[in-house]
């Protein structure tokens, strides 16, 4: 076993030398990598392969980032130093994974499928898990960084191979010595330029990131500019809390890059298979609109680049125009739907959920004393106000409203679970107890059929076209699409809408 580890580490070290010669890594990076192999060589008799342990101190998210973030330095300045630190980590991880991959292949060719080779190869694979995880996190958060690093490595490799080809052409007599010298000078000049001023990582500007976010891009220009001037950029490391369940909401979080995981005691995230909000999400908006405390914990699941907008600015925004307020309610409903009915809505991306909310649902305001009667193939989500149902306590928002005949399996629930979920109610009708109630209503029959069918197809993702098609087909020959209109309520007693009003 010791001999197998030594052979693999020798192969790893040889690969590092080759990468240095090719220009894939710098001399400083090569020194760090070589030292890790030397330290692992001293322990091969008593421990599994441990060369990665020596590299861990060089591969991490900069610890000084939180200090810089709390300072008055410009975010662009902070990002520059962060990227510089991440560059070094990416070079080390990429070189480590490449060297071990080459060494494993060589060891298997030499020893065959022996038990010793299998053990050593497994140790090598285990050591690379953290390196792969680091590169994946950087890829999700700073894709521009990996793109530039790959471009640099390819450029070095191309120039190196070009020099070798020129030398071979001269040796075979196809090039004269004078021509070879001229081409070699040109190659050396390009290589010096590349080393002197390598390609820099160009991070997207704040205005570009915000402008690409659906919430910001859909706002009228008149209200967008004041809002953008009051945003605060943040970069959160893995495991950082944006906000915690039960605390007062102080603003909203616009996620531009990265992923955020939610968990909740009240909403029971055990019903969610993938409790993740990806880039493009708007978090905390519902709590700001309603004044409620935070519904769940929002914890970063990767390095996240996001923007914070204070609740006061959102209140000013909603008061600026009724259509803007209606849009904000739609945006908040997309997140609430994923929290309350995760087994259904987590199959869709955030953009697909937005499409469903905006073109495949109806958001209604009801006055005190009105009855809401849902047909068997429709569900509602109470966003605002209080409702009363027969033999039930008052229903407070946010909550799922089901007809008593609803097939709970469509929602990924069992009938026995209903008694333990205060966010889900089933009744023949609901009466408005408060001055007003805001409810968003979805037609679900064909939607779930399309969702399950699309999920089982190759590619397995929901398309916006499939969502809209399912809503069109669900009404049969009439092909009526339910649309959101905050000012025009659903027709009273219209059976095609799936909801009936009463008084």
Secondary structure, DSSP 8 states (H G I E B T S, - for coil): -HHHHHHHHHHHHHHHHHHHHHTSS-HHHHHHHHHHHHHHHTTTTTSS--TTTTTGGGSS--TTHHHHHTSSS-HHHHHHHHHHHHHHHHHHHHHHHHHHHHHHHHHHHHH-S-HHHHHHHHHHHHHTHHHHHHHHHHHHH-HHHHHHHHHHHHHHHHHHHHHHHHHHHHHTTSS-HHHHHHHHHHHHHHHHHHHHS--------HHHHHHHSHHHHTS-HHHHHHHHTT-EEEEE-TT-EEE-TTSB--EEEEEEES-EEEE-TTTTGGG-S--EE-TT-EESHHHHHHT-B-SSEEEESS-EEEEEEEHHHHHHHHHH-HHHHHHHHHHHHHHHHHHHSHHHHTTS-HHHHHHHHHHSEEEEEEETT-EEEE-TTEEEEEEESEEE-TTS--EESSEEEEETT--GGGGT--GGGGGG-TTEEEES-EEE-SSEEEEEEEE-HHHHHHHHHHHHSTT----HHHHHHHHHHTTGGG-------SSS---TT-GGGTEEEE-
